[in-house]
Amino acid sequence: MVTKRYLKTFLIWGAVFIVMGFLGYTQWMVHKLREDSSRVSRTYAKLWSLAVSEGATDKEINLIFEEIIKRANFPIIMTDPQGEPKFWRGVGISWKDPSDEDRKRLRRIVDKMDSGHQPVPVTLGDLPLGELHYGDSWIVNQLKWMPFVEIGVVGLFLLLGMVSYRNIKRNEQNSIWVGMAKETAHQLGTPISSLWGWLELLKGREEGIPPASEIIGEMEGDVERLSRIASRFGQIGSAPDLKPIELLPLLRGVVHYFRNRSSQKVELLEDYEELGMIKANKELLFWAVENLIKNSLDSLKGKKGRIIVSARRGEGKVWIRVKDEGKGIPSRIRGNIFTPGFTTKKGGWGLGLTLAQRIVEEYHRGKLSLVESSPQGTTFEITLNTEEDG
């Protein structure tokens, strides 16, 4: 349930943080690399000016080009005062014996470089010697494509996430449908079996059978139970009708129902304060509390222990607790107990707590939570608004 509830939010914020992180880091890297290129170009220009001022020969200037400028890791072109390329590297054109077409290409490259970077003037005092033009390095050019790569990665991340979400949702829905079918069969099984039994007695006309009036009374009780089951399942999936009801008789009715049907090893206890009225759907709330008590009975299966149903009222709220002395819920699975289809019981279908949570939280705007669990027992709590606050 937690996974379903928060997966969309996680995907959206995860995508936002990934994009922001990647873009921020990419822009920072591009900025730093461009700063380095500008700083190195200014250094080259100063070195060139210094070499000329010291009367360096063409051989020495060529040495500067060969040993320093040619080792730059970004494209660079040195032009004379008339704008004609003199030295260059990293532009895909051999600097030895360039053709006229090569020089035209160089001038086009210079224009492109100047559109993105301010050329660095090379001077001797006030005398212009030319300009140093530079462009982005291979790394910077690759980084320019990073936003598109990032968008693709994030898009893939979102696609995989949405596919996963849809699969989770589909599996959850399948679990709900399977569980609902099994729960329906289970709920209908007891009264139907009872009705068949009474019918057999009526057919047999054997001596010692209860009077017909008594049998009819019992059959009416089973039919009423069937009607209640049909009403319960009919209200799942639609907005329930919430009316003011007395909470105390409802809780006592649930406990009485189980007290007559549970093992003699299990002691069902009650501890209530004055609860008054609340706005609720009597049938569905009865079912939610019933599922919690069923859960407690399952945890006590085969052992002696107590189940305590208690209720308190105050501060505009009602708190209903079901506490048992069962085996407890292992910590590693507590996050999954409300997930449809999740169960540790052999032959179980993992729907009781899911239905209880849906009834309490979606239909009654309350809260169903696991308060505590240990090898000594487990406590669930339902929190509801009172009628005046609901």
Summary of the structure (lengths in Angstrom):
residues: 390
radius of gyration: 40.4
end to end distance: 25.0
largest distance: 135.5
contacts: 1117
relative contact order: 0.09
helix: 57%
strand: 18%
